[in-house]
Amino acid sequence: LTDFQSALGLSQLAKLDRFWERRDRLAGRYRDRLSGSPFVELPALPRELRHGWHLFVVMLRLERLGADRDTIVEALRAENIGATVHYPLVYRHSFFRERFGYCAGLCPAAETVEARLVTLPLFPAMTEGDQDDVLHALDKVFAHYAR
């Protein structure tokens, strides 16, 4: 670790509480707005924990949508929303496939969950207007694909 990297890290640590508070407020807005949605499940949030909100991940209720996760993500991107997919199953990485022969079907329950997870934009500089754009796009995409 260089002196420069250390100085940069220390300056960022000074902002940590402010960043966390902002992320927590935005995550709360997502939770409030999406809690009644028939198209997503929200992550459990135990009261005794302080969530870092590095990401805001929702689980799609695909049985209520006429599209798979990747189609929903692409539709959100077409609306200029930076929805992404995180957390691929470890055994899907080439190292594990090639070295150990892991293949699809190894963990069917995990694969079912993985196929439903979507990460919504969440970052400290995000404005409420930005978040409203995300929520509006979700409404539009869900309305289009609703069964």
CNS distance restraints for C-alpha pairs under 8 A (distance, minus, plus):
assign (resid   1 and name CA) (resid   5 and name CA) 6.20 0.50 0.50
assign (resid   1 and name CA) (resid   6 and name CA) 6.67 0.50 0.50
assign (resid   2 and name CA) (resid   6 and name CA) 6.21 0.50 0.50
assign (resid   3 and name CA) (resid   7 and name CA) 6.13 0.50 0.50
assign (resid   4 and name CA) (resid   8 and name CA) 6.13 0.50 0.50
assign (resid   5 and name CA) (resid   9 and name CA) 6.03 0.50 0.50
assign (resid   6 and name CA) (resid  10 and name CA) 6.15 0.50 0.50
assign (resid   7 and name CA) (resid  11 and name CA) 6.24 0.50 0.50
assign (resid   8 and name CA) (resid  12 and name CA) 6.30 0.50 0.50
assign (resid   9 and name CA) (resid  13 and name CA) 6.18 0.50 0.50
assign (resid  10 and name CA) (resid  14 and name CA) 6.47 0.50 0.50
assign (resid  11 and name CA) (resid  15 and name CA) 7.06 0.50 0.50
assign (resid  12 and name CA) (resid  16 and name CA) 6.51 0.50 0.50
assign (resid  15 and name CA) (resid  19 and name CA) 6.09 0.50 0.50
assign (resid  16 and name CA) (resid  20 and name CA) 6.03 0.50 0.50
assign (resid  17 and name CA) (resid  21 and name CA) 6.05 0.50 0.50
assign (resid  18 and name CA) (resid  22 and name CA) 6.22 0.50 0.50
assign (resid  19 and name CA) (resid  23 and name CA) 6.16 0.50 0.50
assign (resid  19 and name CA) (resid 124 and name CA) 5.45 0.50 0.50
assign (resid  20 and name CA) (resid  24 and name CA) 5.93 0.50 0.50
assign (resid  20 and name CA) (resid  52 and name CA) 6.51 0.50 0.50
assign (resid  20 and name CA) (resid  53 and name CA) 7.49 0.50 0.50
assign (resid  20 and name CA) (resid 124 and name CA) 7.76 0.50 0.50
assign (resid  21 and name CA) (resid  25 and name CA) 6.13 0.50 0.50
assign (resid  22 and name CA) (resid  26 and name CA) 6.27 0.50 0.50
assign (resid  22 and name CA) (resid 124 and name CA) 5.59 0.50 0.50
assign (resid  23 and name CA) (resid  27 and name CA) 5.97 0.50 0.50
assign (resid  23 and name CA) (resid  52 and name CA) 7.80 0.50 0.50
assign (resid  23 and name CA) (resid  53 and name CA) 6.04 0.50 0.50
assign (resid  23 and name CA) (resid  54 and name CA) 7.88 0.50 0.50
assign (resid  23 and name CA) (resid 122 and name CA) 6.88 0.50 0.50
assign (resid  23 and name CA) (resid 123 and name CA) 6.37 0.50 0.50
assign (resid  23 and name CA) (resid 124 and name CA) 5.68 0.50 0.50
assign (resid  24 and name CA) (resid  28 and name CA) 6.07 0.50 0.50
assign (resid  24 and name CA) (resid  51 and name CA) 7.79 0.50 0.50
assign (resid  24 and name CA) (resid  52 and name CA) 7.57 0.50 0.50
assign (resid  24 and name CA) (resid  53 and name CA) 6.53 0.50 0.50
assign (resid  25 and name CA) (resid  29 and name CA) 6.38 0.50 0.50
assign (resid  26 and name CA) (resid  30 and name CA) 6.35 0.50 0.50
assign (resid  26 and name CA) (resid 122 and name CA) 7.26 0.50 0.50
assign (resid  26 and name CA) (resid 128 and name CA) 7.60 0.50 0.50
assign (resid  26 and name CA) (resid 131 and name CA) 7.80 0.50 0.50
assign (resid  27 and name CA) (resid  31 and name CA) 6.10 0.50 0.50
assign (resid  27 and name CA) (resid  53 and name CA) 7.04 0.50 0.50
assign (resid  27 and name CA) (resid  56 and name CA) 6.92 0.50 0.50
assign (resid  27 and name CA) (resid 122 and name CA) 7.63 0.50 0.50
assign (resid  28 and name CA) (resid  32 and name CA) 6.01 0.50 0.50
assign (resid  29 and name CA) (resid  33 and name CA) 6.09 0.50 0.50
assign (resid  30 and name CA) (resid  34 and name CA) 5.85 0.50 0.50
assign (resid  31 and name CA) (resid  35 and name CA) 5.46 0.50 0.50
assign (resid  31 and name CA) (resid  42 and name CA) 7.18 0.50 0.50
assign (resid  33 and name CA) (resid  37 and name CA) 7.97 0.50 0.50
assign (resid  33 and name CA) (resid 135 and name CA) 7.94 0.50 0.50
assign (resid  34 and name CA) (resid  40 and name CA) 7.32 0.50 0.50
assign (resid  34 and name CA) (resid  42 and name CA) 7.70 0.50 0.50
assign (resid  35 and name CA) (resid  41 and name CA) 7.73 0.50 0.50
assign (resid  35 and name CA) (resid  42 and name CA) 6.97 0.50 0.50
assign (resid  37 and name CA) (resid  41 and name CA) 7.87 0.50 0.50
assign (resid  38 and name CA) (resid  61 and name CA) 7.37 0.50 0.50
assign (resid  38 and name CA) (resid  64 and name CA) 7.45 0.50 0.50
assign (resid  39 and name CA) (resid  60 and name CA) 5.86 0.50 0.50
assign (resid  39 and name CA) (resid  61 and name CA) 4.98 0.50 0.50
assign (resid  39 and name CA) (resid  62 and name CA) 7.36 0.50 0.50
assign (resid  39 and name CA) (resid  64 and name CA) 6.27 0.50 0.50
assign (resid  39 and name CA) (resid  65 and name CA) 7.12 0.50 0.50
assign (resid  39 and name CA) (resid 142 and name CA) 7.10 0.50 0.50
assign (resid  40 and name CA) (resid  58 and name CA) 6.22 0.50 0.50
assign (resid  40 and name CA) (resid  59 and name CA) 5.42 0.50 0.50
assign (resid  40 and name CA) (resid  60 and name CA) 4.49 0.50 0.50
assign (resid  40 and name CA) (resid  61 and name CA) 5.31 0.50 0.50
assign (resid  41 and name CA) (resid  58 and name CA) 5.94 0.50 0.50
assign (resid  41 and name CA) (resid  59 and name CA) 5.02 0.50 0.50
assign (resid  41 and name CA) (resid  60 and name CA) 6.35 0.50 0.50
assign (resid  41 and name CA) (resid  61 and name CA) 6.88 0.50 0.50
assign (resid  42 and name CA) (resid  57 and name CA) 7.58 0.50 0.50
assign (resid  42 and name CA) (resid  58 and name CA) 5.28 0.50 0.50
assign (resid  42 and name CA) (resid  59 and name CA) 6.53 0.50 0.50
assign (resid  43 and name CA) (resid  57 and name CA) 7.26 0.50 0.50
assign (resid  43 and name CA) (resid  58 and name CA) 6.60 0.50 0.50
assign (resid  43 and name CA) (resid  59 and name CA) 7.83 0.50 0.50
assign (resid  45 and name CA) (resid  49 and name CA) 7.55 0.50 0.50
assign (resid  45 and name CA) (resid  51 and name CA) 7.81 0.50 0.50
assign (resid  53 and name CA) (resid 122 and name CA) 7.95 0.50 0.50
assign (resid  54 and name CA) (resid 122 and name CA) 7.67 0.50 0.50
assign (resid  54 and name CA) (resid 123 and name CA) 7.92 0.50 0.50
assign (resid  55 and name CA) (resid 119 and name CA) 6.62 0.50 0.50
assign (resid  55 and name CA) (resid 120 and name CA) 7.41 0.50 0.50
assign (resid  55 and name CA) (resid 121 and name CA) 7.56 0.50 0.50
assign (resid  55 and name CA) (resid 122 and name CA) 6.26 0.50 0.50
assign (resid  56 and name CA) (resid 119 and name CA) 5.57 0.50 0.50
assign (resid  56 and name CA) (resid 120 and name CA) 5.56 0.50 0.50
assign (resid  56 and name CA) (resid 121 and name CA) 7.06 0.50 0.50
assign (resid  56 and name CA) (resid 122 and name CA) 6.37 0.50 0.50
assign (resid  57 and name CA) (resid 117 and name CA) 6.54 0.50 0.50
assign (resid  57 and name CA) (resid 118 and name CA) 5.56 0.50 0.50
assign (resid  57 and name CA) (resid 119 and name CA) 4.30 0.50 0.50
assign (resid  57 and name CA) (resid 120 and name CA) 6.20 0.50 0.50
assign (resid  58 and name CA) (resid 117 and name CA) 5.78 0.50 0.50
assign (resid  58 and name CA) (resid 118 and name CA) 5.50 0.50 0.50
assign (resid  58 and name CA) (resid 119 and name CA) 6.40 0.50 0.50
assign (resid  58 and name CA) (resid 120 and name CA) 7.56 0.50 0.50
assign (resid  59 and name CA) (resid 113 and name CA) 7.56 0.50 0.50
assign (resid  59 and name CA) (resid 116 and name CA) 5.17 0.50 0.50
assign (resid  59 and name CA) (resid 117 and name CA) 4.57 0.50 0.50
assign (resid  59 and name CA) (resid 118 and name CA) 6.34 0.50 0.50
assign (resid  60 and name CA) (resid  69 and name CA) 7.23 0.50 0.50
assign (resid  60 and name CA) (resid 116 and name CA) 4.98 0.50 0.50
assign (resid  60 and name CA) (resid 117 and name CA) 6.32 0.50 0.50
assign (resid  60 and name CA) (resid 118 and name CA) 7.29 0.50 0.50
assign (resid  61 and name CA) (resid  65 and name CA) 6.88 0.50 0.50
assign (resid  61 and name CA) (resid 116 and name CA) 7.19 0.50 0.50
assign (resid  62 and name CA) (resid  66 and name CA) 7.21 0.50 0.50
assign (resid  62 and name CA) (resid  67 and name CA) 6.97 0.50 0.50
assign (resid  62 and name CA) (resid  68 and name CA) 6.51 0.50 0.50
assign (resid  62 and name CA) (resid  69 and name CA) 7.53 0.50 0.50
assign (resid  62 and name CA) (resid 116 and name CA) 6.98 0.50 0.50
assign (resid  64 and name CA) (resid 146 and name CA) 6.06 0.50 0.50
assign (resid  64 and name CA) (resid 147 and name CA) 5.44 0.50 0.50
assign (resid  65 and name CA) (resid 142 and name CA) 7.17 0.50 0.50
assign (resid  65 and name CA) (resid 145 and name CA) 5.28 0.50 0.50
assign (resid  65 and name CA) (resid 146 and name CA) 4.68 0.50 0.50
assign (resid  65 and name CA) (resid 147 and name CA) 5.37 0.50 0.50
assign (resid  66 and name CA) (resid 145 and name CA) 5.08 0.50 0.50
assign (resid  66 and name CA) (resid 146 and name CA) 6.09 0.50 0.50
assign (resid  66 and name CA) (resid 147 and name CA) 5.76 0.50 0.50
assign (resid  67 and name CA) (resid  71 and name CA) 5.95 0.50 0.50
assign (resid  67 and name CA) (resid  72 and name CA) 6.62 0.50 0.50
assign (resid  67 and name CA) (resid 145 and name CA) 6.37 0.50 0.50
assign (resid  68 and name CA) (resid  72 and name CA) 6.45 0.50 0.50
assign (resid  68 and name CA) (resid 115 and name CA) 7.79 0.50 0.50
assign (resid  68 and name CA) (resid 116 and name CA) 7.81 0.50 0.50
assign (resid  69 and name CA) (resid  73 and name CA) 6.19 0.50 0.50
assign (resid  69 and name CA) (resid 115 and name CA) 6.23 0.50 0.50
assign (resid  69 and name CA) (resid 116 and name CA) 5.70 0.50 0.50
assign (resid  69 and name CA) (resid 117 and name CA) 7.34 0.50 0.50
assign (resid  69 and name CA) (resid 118 and name CA) 7.34 0.50 0.50
assign (resid  70 and name CA) (resid  74 and name CA) 6.11 0.50 0.50
assign (resid  71 and name CA) (resid  75 and name CA) 6.10 0.50 0.50
assign (resid  72 and name CA) (resid  76 and name CA) 6.22 0.50 0.50
assign (resid  72 and name CA) (resid 141 and name CA) 7.06 0.50 0.50
assign (resid  73 and name CA) (resid  77 and name CA) 6.20 0.50 0.50
assign (resid  73 and name CA) (resid  83 and name CA) 5.88 0.50 0.50
assign (resid  73 and name CA) (resid  84 and name CA) 6.72 0.50 0.50
assign (resid  73 and name CA) (resid 118 and name CA) 7.34 0.50 0.50
assign (resid  74 and name CA) (resid  78 and name CA) 6.14 0.50 0.50
assign (resid  75 and name CA) (resid  79 and name CA) 6.52 0.50 0.50
assign (resid  75 and name CA) (resid 141 and name CA) 6.50 0.50 0.50
assign (resid  76 and name CA) (resid  80 and name CA) 6.57 0.50 0.50
assign (resid  76 and name CA) (resid  81 and name CA) 5.25 0.50 0.50
assign (resid  76 and name CA) (resid  82 and name CA) 7.25 0.50 0.50
assign (resid  76 and name CA) (resid  83 and name CA) 6.46 0.50 0.50
assign (resid  76 and name CA) (resid 137 and name CA) 6.41 0.50 0.50
assign (resid  76 and name CA) (resid 138 and name CA) 6.97 0.50 0.50
assign (resid  76 and name CA) (resid 141 and name CA) 6.83 0.50 0.50
assign (resid  77 and name CA) (resid  81 and name CA) 4.79 0.50 0.50
assign (resid  77 and name CA) (resid  82 and name CA) 5.76 0.50 0.50
assign (resid  77 and name CA) (resid  83 and name CA) 6.51 0.50 0.50
assign (resid  79 and name CA) (resid 137 and name CA) 6.25 0.50 0.50
assign (resid  81 and name CA) (resid 121 and name CA) 7.58 0.50 0.50
assign (resid  81 and name CA) (resid 133 and name CA) 7.93 0.50 0.50
assign (resid  81 and name CA) (resid 134 and name CA) 6.13 0.50 0.50
assign (resid  81 and name CA) (resid 137 and name CA) 7.41 0.50 0.50
assign (resid  82 and name CA) (resid 120 and name CA) 7.13 0.50 0.50
assign (resid  82 and name CA) (resid 121 and name CA) 6.09 0.50 0.50
assign (resid  83 and name CA) (resid 118 and name CA) 6.78 0.50 0.50
assign (resid  83 and name CA) (resid 119 and name CA) 5.63 0.50 0.50
assign (resid  83 and name CA) (resid 120 and name CA) 4.93 0.50 0.50
assign (resid  83 and name CA) (resid 121 and name CA) 6.11 0.50 0.50
assign (resid  84 and name CA) (resid 118 and name CA) 6.03 0.50 0.50
assign (resid  84 and name CA) (resid 119 and name CA) 5.12 0.50 0.50
assign (resid  84 and name CA) (resid 120 and name CA) 6.79 0.50 0.50
assign (resid  85 and name CA) (resid 117 and name CA) 6.79 0.50 0.50
assign (resid  85 and name CA) (resid 118 and name CA) 5.27 0.50 0.50
assign (resid  85 and name CA) (resid 119 and name CA) 5.79 0.50 0.50
assign (resid  86 and name CA) (resid 117 and name CA) 7.69 0.50 0.50
assign (resid  86 and name CA) (resid 118 and name CA) 7.29 0.50 0.50
assign (resid  86 and name CA) (resid 119 and name CA) 6.78 0.50 0.50
assign (resid  87 and name CA) (resid 114 and name CA) 7.45 0.50 0.50
assign (resid  88 and name CA) (resid  92 and name CA) 6.87 0.50 0.50
assign (resid  88 and name CA) (resid  93 and name CA) 7.99 0.50 0.50
assign (resid  88 and name CA) (resid 114 and name CA) 6.74 0.50 0.50
assign (resid  89 and name CA) (resid  93 and name CA) 7.53 0.50 0.50
assign (resid  89 and name CA) (resid 110 and name CA) 7.61 0.50 0.50
assign (resid  89 and name CA) (resid 111 and name CA) 7.45 0.50 0.50
assign (resid  89 and name CA) (resid 114 and name CA) 7.26 0.50 0.50
assign (resid  90 and name CA) (resid  96 and name CA) 7.38 0.50 0.50
assign (resid  91 and name CA) (resid  96 and name CA) 5.20 0.50 0.50
assign (resid  91 and name CA) (resid  97 and name CA) 6.23 0.50 0.50
assign (resid  91 and name CA) (resid 102 and name CA) 5.75 0.50 0.50
assign (resid  91 and name CA) (resid 103 and name CA) 7.04 0.50 0.50
assign (resid  92 and name CA) (resid  96 and name CA) 6.89 0.50 0.50
assign (resid  92 and name CA) (resid  97 and name CA) 6.43 0.50 0.50
assign (resid  92 and name CA) (resid 102 and name CA) 7.37 0.50 0.50
assign (resid  92 and name CA) (resid 103 and name CA) 6.99 0.50 0.50
assign (resid  92 and name CA) (resid 104 and name CA) 7.54 0.50 0.50
assign (resid  93 and name CA) (resid  97 and name CA) 6.37 0.50 0.50
assign (resid  94 and name CA) (resid  98 and name CA) 5.81 0.50 0.50
assign (resid  95 and name CA) (resid  99 and name CA) 5.69 0.50 0.50
assign (resid  95 and name CA) (resid 100 and name CA) 7.89 0.50 0.50
assign (resid  96 and name CA) (resid 100 and name CA) 5.31 0.50 0.50
assign (resid  96 and name CA) (resid 101 and name CA) 6.66 0.50 0.50
assign (resid  96 and name CA) (resid 102 and name CA) 6.02 0.50 0.50
assign (resid  97 and name CA) (resid 101 and name CA) 4.63 0.50 0.50
assign (resid  97 and name CA) (resid 102 and name CA) 4.55 0.50 0.50
assign (resid  97 and name CA) (resid 103 and name CA) 6.27 0.50 0.50
assign (resid  98 and name CA) (resid 102 and name CA) 7.55 0.50 0.50
assign (resid 102 and name CA) (resid 106 and name CA) 7.12 0.50 0.50
assign (resid 105 and name CA) (resid 111 and name CA) 7.58 0.50 0.50
assign (resid 107 and name CA) (resid 111 and name CA) 6.18 0.50 0.50
assign (resid 108 and name CA) (resid 112 and name CA) 6.16 0.50 0.50
assign (resid 109 and name CA) (resid 113 and name CA) 6.47 0.50 0.50
assign (resid 110 and name CA) (resid 114 and name CA) 6.02 0.50 0.50
assign (resid 111 and name CA) (resid 115 and name CA) 6.09 0.50 0.50
assign (resid 112 and name CA) (resid 116 and name CA) 6.80 0.50 0.50
assign (resid 113 and name CA) (resid 117 and name CA) 6.56 0.50 0.50
assign (resid 120 and name CA) (resid 134 and name CA) 7.88 0.50 0.50
assign (resid 121 and name CA) (resid 131 and name CA) 7.95 0.50 0.50
assign (resid 121 and name CA) (resid 134 and name CA) 7.74 0.50 0.50
assign (resid 122 and name CA) (resid 126 and name CA) 6.68 0.50 0.50
assign (resid 126 and name CA) (resid 130 and name CA) 6.03 0.50 0.50
assign (resid 126 and name CA) (resid 131 and name CA) 6.97 0.50 0.50
assign (resid 127 and name CA) (resid 131 and name CA) 6.34 0.50 0.50
assign (resid 128 and name CA) (resid 132 and name CA) 6.00 0.50 0.50
assign (resid 129 and name CA) (resid 133 and name CA) 6.26 0.50 0.50
assign (resid 130 and name CA) (resid 134 and name CA) 6.54 0.50 0.50
assign (resid 131 and name CA) (resid 135 and name CA) 6.25 0.50 0.50
assign (resid 132 and name CA) (resid 136 and name CA) 5.99 0.50 0.50
assign (resid 133 and name CA) (resid 137 and name CA) 6.12 0.50 0.50
assign (resid 134 and name CA) (resid 138 and name CA) 6.18 0.50 0.50
assign (resid 135 and name CA) (resid 139 and name CA) 6.23 0.50 0.50
assign (resid 136 and name CA) (resid 140 and name CA) 6.23 0.50 0.50
assign (resid 137 and name CA) (resid 141 and name CA) 6.05 0.50 0.50
assign (resid 138 and name CA) (resid 142 and name CA) 5.87 0.50 0.50
assign (resid 139 and name CA) (resid 143 and name CA) 5.96 0.50 0.50
assign (resid 140 and name CA) (resid 144 and name CA) 6.24 0.50 0.50
assign (resid 141 and name CA) (resid 145 and name CA) 6.30 0.50 0.50
assign (resid 142 and name CA) (resid 146 and name CA) 5.55 0.50 0.50
